[in-house]
Amino acid sequence: MVCILFCVQYGAWSQTSTLSLSTQRWVNKADSLLQLSNYQKEQVVFIWKSYEDQMAALEIAKQKLAQNNSLSAEQWEMQDAQISAQKKECKRIREEQLNALWDERQRIIYQQQIVPSKSPVGHMGVKHDRANCNICVKP
């Protein structure tokens, strides 16, 4: 029985070890706060691994684009915008998939304690209200 438990825990650890360190910390935090079932944890690891793989592929595409000297400025900007849009879409899909895993209690905890909030913007080192900022608000 101890061997089986060890093997299951080792299998879960070996799956998370393929993730980046920051993602592993995120998974551990989510696991401790949300009290994930084994199924949920496996799915979270799978979702994050897929997301990291997609982001790595998009980063390679962005690097290749940066090295491509045959494109006009307009073409380069259009392709760069497409890559950025794909990154945003990957993040949106990841969040949808994660939200589908949580029950109502977990969803509340996730939204309040795990999802990072937007950091305040500081111009010249001063924190301020974005809605009343002359730089942030376009006339």
C-alpha positions as CSV (number, residue, x, y, z in Angstrom):
1,M,0.0,0.0,0.0
2,V,2.8,2.4,0.9
3,C,4.5,1.6,-2.4
4,I,1.3,2.3,-4.4
5,L,0.8,5.6,-2.6
6,F,4.4,6.5,-3.2
7,C,4.2,5.6,-6.9
8,V,1.0,7.7,-7.3
9,Q,2.6,10.6,-5.6
10,Y,5.8,10.2,-7.7
11,G,3.7,10.0,-10.9
12,A,2.0,13.3,-10.0
13,W,5.3,14.9,-9.1
14,S,6.9,13.7,-12.3
15,Q,4.1,15.2,-14.3
16,T,4.5,18.6,-12.6
17,S,8.3,18.5,-12.9
18,T,7.9,19.1,-16.7
19,L,6.2,22.4,-15.9
20,S,8.2,25.6,-15.3
21,L,9.0,26.4,-11.6
22,S,6.6,29.3,-11.4
23,T,3.8,27.1,-12.8
24,Q,4.7,24.3,-10.3
25,R,4.4,26.8,-7.5
26,W,1.0,27.9,-8.9
27,V,-0.2,24.3,-9.1
28,N,0.9,23.7,-5.5
29,K,-0.8,26.9,-4.3
30,A,-4.0,26.0,-6.1
31,D,-3.9,22.5,-4.7
32,S,-3.5,23.7,-1.2
33,L,-6.1,26.4,-1.3
34,L,-8.7,24.6,-3.4
35,Q,-8.1,21.1,-2.0
36,L,-8.0,19.5,-5.5
37,S,-9.0,16.0,-6.2
38,N,-6.4,13.7,-7.9
39,Y,-8.4,14.1,-11.2
40,Q,-8.5,17.9,-10.9
41,K,-4.8,18.1,-10.2
42,E,-4.0,15.9,-13.2
43,Q,-6.2,18.1,-15.4
44,V,-4.6,21.3,-14.0
45,V,-1.2,19.9,-14.9
46,F,-2.4,18.9,-18.4
47,I,-4.0,22.3,-19.0
48,W,-0.9,24.2,-17.9
49,K,1.5,21.9,-19.8
50,S,-0.5,22.5,-23.0
51,Y,-0.6,26.2,-22.3
52,E,3.2,26.3,-21.8
53,D,3.8,24.3,-24.9
54,Q,1.6,26.7,-27.0
55,M,3.3,29.8,-25.5
56,A,6.7,28.3,-26.2
57,A,5.8,27.7,-29.9
58,L,4.4,31.3,-30.2
59,E,7.6,32.7,-28.6
60,I,9.6,30.8,-31.2
61,A,7.4,32.2,-33.9
62,K,7.9,35.7,-32.5
63,Q,11.7,35.2,-32.4
64,K,11.7,34.0,-36.1
65,L,9.6,37.1,-37.0
66,A,12.1,39.4,-35.3
67,Q,14.9,37.8,-37.4
68,N,12.9,38.1,-40.7
69,N,14.3,41.0,-42.6
70,S,12.3,40.4,-45.8
71,L,9.0,41.8,-44.4
72,S,7.8,45.4,-44.7
73,A,7.1,47.2,-41.5
74,E,3.3,46.8,-42.0
75,Q,3.6,43.1,-42.6
76,W,5.8,42.7,-39.6
77,E,3.4,44.6,-37.3
78,M,0.5,42.6,-38.6
79,Q,2.2,39.3,-37.9
80,D,3.3,40.5,-34.5
81,A,-0.2,41.5,-33.7
82,Q,-1.5,38.1,-34.8
83,I,1.0,36.3,-32.5
84,S,0.0,38.6,-29.6
85,A,-3.7,37.8,-30.3
86,Q,-2.9,34.1,-30.3
87,K,-1.2,34.4,-27.0
88,K,-4.2,36.2,-25.5
89,E,-6.5,33.5,-26.9
90,C,-4.4,30.7,-25.4
91,K,-4.6,32.4,-22.0
92,R,-8.4,32.9,-22.3
93,I,-8.8,29.2,-23.2
94,R,-6.6,28.1,-20.3
95,E,-8.7,30.2,-17.9
96,E,-12.0,28.7,-19.3
97,Q,-10.6,25.2,-19.0
98,L,-9.5,25.8,-15.4
99,N,-12.8,27.4,-14.5
100,A,-14.7,24.4,-15.9
101,L,-12.8,22.2,-13.3
102,W,-13.8,24.0,-10.2
103,D,-17.0,23.5,-8.2
104,E,-18.7,26.7,-6.9
105,R,-16.6,26.9,-3.6
106,Q,-13.4,26.4,-5.5
107,R,-14.4,29.0,-8.1
108,I,-14.9,31.6,-5.4
109,I,-11.6,30.9,-3.8
110,Y,-9.9,30.8,-7.2
111,Q,-11.2,34.2,-8.1
112,Q,-10.4,35.8,-4.8
113,Q,-7.1,34.3,-3.9
114,I,-5.4,32.8,-6.9
115,V,-6.2,34.8,-10.0
116,P,-3.7,37.7,-9.9
117,S,-5.3,41.1,-10.0
118,K,-4.0,43.9,-12.2
119,S,-1.2,45.7,-10.6
120,P,-1.7,49.5,-10.2
121,V,0.0,51.5,-12.9
122,G,2.6,53.9,-11.8
123,H,3.7,56.9,-13.9
124,M,6.9,58.4,-12.5
125,G,6.7,56.0,-9.5
126,V,3.3,57.4,-8.3
127,K,0.3,55.0,-8.0
128,H,-2.9,56.5,-9.1
129,D,-6.5,55.9,-10.3
130,R,-6.5,54.8,-13.9
131,A,-9.9,56.3,-14.6
132,N,-8.7,59.8,-13.7
133,C,-5.2,59.6,-15.2
134,N,-4.5,62.0,-18.0
135,I,-1.9,59.5,-19.5
136,C,-4.1,56.4,-19.2
137,V,-7.4,57.9,-20.3
138,K,-7.4,58.9,-23.9
139,P,-9.4,62.0,-24.7
